[in-house]
Amino acid sequence: MVFYNREDAALRLANRLKDRALRDPLVLAIPRGGVIIGAVLAHELGADLDAVLSRKLRAPAQPELAIGAISEQGQVYLNEHAEEVLGFDGSYLAEERRHQLAEIARRKALYRKVRPPAPVKGRSVIITDDGIATGSTMIAALRTTRAQNPHELIVAVPVASPERLEEVERWCDEVVCLYAPENFWAIGQFYEDFTQVDDEQVVDLLRKFGDASKPHEAGKSQGQQLYRHRS
């Protein structure tokens, strides 16, 4: 299974969720690529959209490899291989933690200008991204969100590493994943178009969904723009 782009993947994912009975649904998307997925899901499901600001912690000299993740509140989740990668060098982890917290603060200042944090308590919350590789950022997002007492917590992604899905399932009520292939190397291999998403796109989407007086009309307009972009 290969998706044309994130919008295509999100539409297919939305079809798996459309018949659910959701309570005041909220889609929380992990920036940046996950916000494209989240905007389409929110539009299709009649949900609100917001961002959840978790960041991966990078391995030394291997920035694409995640050894864990950090939440907006500074909580660190380390995966099972982190100690092997880091050895006993705690100074690297401390510096990487500071670096990612600074990036979270930068994004928070940018995004919250257009979209105040959406309330979570008592709602059906769907956390999404464009895929799951190590699962670290997703787990950090789930831990943060669970602490806010949602009615239910669902992970919805187009593609994921099957072995990491097992770990993610421990932290939520349900996982909806379209494709979990054994030959998983990287998320981008399952997209024809995996163009990098920038902050401007994220801010634009959050702004459109941030009008509390007409949350879904904004989503409808943005959804139509996304589908036109796909064609």
C-alpha positions in Angstrom: 0.0 0.0 0.0 1.4 3.4 -1.0 -0.5 6.7 -0.4 -0.4 9.5 -3.0 0.1 12.1 -0.3 -0.9 12.9 3.3 -4.4 14.1 2.1 -5.0 10.8 0.3 -3.9 8.8 3.4 -6.1 10.9 5.7 -9.2 10.4 3.5 -8.7 6.6 3.6 -8.2 6.8 7.4 -11.3 8.9 7.9 -13.4 6.3 6.1 -12.4 3.8 8.8 -13.6 6.2 11.5 -16.7 7.7 10.0 -19.3 5.3 11.6 -17.9 5.7 15.1 -20.1 7.2 17.9 -17.7 9.9 19.1 -18.3 12.2 22.0 -17.6 15.9 21.2 -14.6 14.7 19.0 -11.2 16.4 19.0 -8.3 15.6 16.7 -4.9 16.2 18.2 -2.2 16.2 15.5 1.6 15.9 16.0 3.3 18.7 13.9 4.2 19.1 11.4 3.1 16.4 8.9 0.5 15.1 11.3 -1.4 18.4 11.1 -2.2 17.8 7.4 -3.6 14.4 8.4 -5.5 15.9 11.3 -7.1 18.7 9.3 -8.7 16.2 6.9 -9.8 13.9 9.7 -11.3 16.8 11.6 -13.2 17.9 8.5 -14.5 14.5 7.6 -15.5 13.6 11.2 -17.0 17.0 12.2 -14.3 17.4 14.9 -12.2 20.2 16.3 -8.5 20.3 15.5 -5.5 21.2 17.7 -1.8 20.3 17.9 -0.1 18.3 20.5 3.5 19.3 20.9 5.7 16.3 21.5 9.2 16.1 20.0 11.5 13.2 19.4 14.9 13.0 21.2 17.6 12.3 18.6 20.4 9.8 18.9 23.9 11.1 19.0 25.3 11.6 15.4 22.1 10.0 14.0 19.4 12.8 14.0 16.9 10.6 12.2 16.9 8.0 14.8 14.7 8.6 17.9 15.9 7.3 21.3 12.7 8.7 22.9 10.6 11.8 23.0 9.7 14.7 25.2 6.2 16.2 25.9 5.3 19.9 26.0 5.4 19.6 29.9 9.0 18.3 29.7 8.2 14.7 30.5 10.7 12.3 28.9 9.9 8.9 27.4 12.9 6.8 26.4 12.5 3.7 24.2 14.0 0.3 25.0 17.2 0.9 23.0 18.0 4.3 24.4 20.5 3.1 27.0 22.4 1.1 24.4 22.7 4.1 22.2 23.5 6.6 24.9 25.7 4.4 27.1 26.3 6.3 30.4 26.5 9.8 28.9 23.8 11.7 30.6 25.1 15.0 29.4 24.0 14.4 25.8 20.5 13.6 26.9 20.3 16.7 29.1 21.4 18.9 26.2 19.1 17.2 23.7 16.2 17.7 26.2 17.0 21.4 26.4 17.2 21.7 22.6 13.8 20.1 22.0 12.1 22.0 24.8 13.3 25.2 23.2 11.8 24.1 19.8 8.5 23.2 21.6 8.4 26.6 23.2 9.1 28.3 19.8 6.2 26.3 18.1 3.9 26.9 21.1 4.4 30.6 20.9 3.7 30.5 17.1 0.7 28.1 17.1 -1.0 29.5 20.2 -1.4 32.9 18.7 -4.0 31.4 16.4 -5.3 28.4 18.3 -5.6 28.4 22.1 -5.4 24.9 23.6 -8.5 22.9 23.0 -10.2 21.3 26.1 -9.7 17.6 26.3 -11.6 16.4 29.4 -14.6 14.2 28.6 -14.1 14.1 24.9 -13.3 11.5 22.3 -9.8 12.4 21.4 -8.0 11.1 18.2 -4.3 11.6 18.1 -2.8 11.4 14.7 0.5 11.7 12.7 1.5 10.8 9.2 2.9 7.5 10.5 4.6 5.8 13.4 8.2 4.7 13.2 9.6 4.3 16.7 6.4 5.4 18.4 8.2 7.7 20.8 6.5 11.0 19.9 3.1 9.3 19.8 3.6 7.8 23.3 4.7 11.2 24.7 1.6 12.8 23.2 -0.6 10.0 24.6 0.8 10.3 28.1 0.2 14.0 28.2 -3.3 13.7 26.8 -4.3 10.8 29.1 -3.5 13.0 32.1 -6.3 15.5 30.9 -9.0 12.8 31.3 -10.5 12.3 27.9 -13.6 10.2 27.4 -11.5 7.9 25.1 -8.2 8.0 23.5 -7.8 6.7 19.9 -4.6 6.6 17.8 -5.3 6.9 14.1 -2.4 6.7 11.6 -2.1 5.6 8.0 1.0 3.5 8.4 3.2 2.2 11.3 5.9 -0.2 12.2 4.1 -3.3 13.5 6.4 -3.9 16.4 6.1 -0.4 17.6 2.3 -0.5 17.4 2.3 -3.0 20.2 4.0 -0.5 22.5 1.7 2.3 21.4 -1.4 0.2 22.2 -0.5 0.1 25.9 -1.1 3.9 26.1 -4.4 4.3 24.4 -7.9 2.7 24.2 -7.6 1.8 20.5 -5.3 2.0 17.5 -6.6 2.4 14.0 -3.9 1.9 11.4 -4.4 1.2 7.7 -1.1 -0.5 7.0 1.5 -2.1 9.3 4.0 -3.8 6.9 6.8 -6.1 8.0 9.3 -4.4 5.6 9.0 -1.0 7.4 12.1 1.2 7.0 10.7 4.8 7.2 7.3 6.5 7.0 8.2 8.3 3.7 8.6 5.0 1.8 4.8 4.7 1.8 4.0 8.1 0.2 4.6 9.1 -3.4 4.6 12.7 -2.2 6.1 13.2 1.3 6.9 16.9 0.9 8.0 18.6 4.1 5.4 20.6 5.9 6.4 24.1 7.2 5.1 26.2 10.1 3.2 28.5 7.8 1.0 25.6 6.7 0.4 24.4 10.3 -0.5 27.9 11.5 -2.9 28.3 8.5 -4.7 25.1 9.4 -4.9 25.8 13.1 -6.2 29.3 12.4 -9.0 28.0 10.2 -10.1 25.5 12.9 -9.6 27.9 15.8 -12.8 29.8 15.3 -14.8 28.4 18.2 -18.0 30.0 17.0 -17.9 28.0 13.7 -15.4 25.2 14.2 -16.5 22.9 11.4 -17.3 25.5 8.8 -13.7 26.5 8.9 -12.7 22.8 8.6 -15.1 22.3 5.6 -13.5 25.1 3.7 -9.9 23.9 4.5 -10.8 20.4 3.6 -12.0 21.5 0.2 -8.7 23.3 -0.3 -6.7 20.1 0.6 -8.7 18.0 -1.9 -8.1 20.5 -4.6 -4.4 20.4 -3.8 -4.4 16.7 -4.2 -5.8 16.8 -7.7 
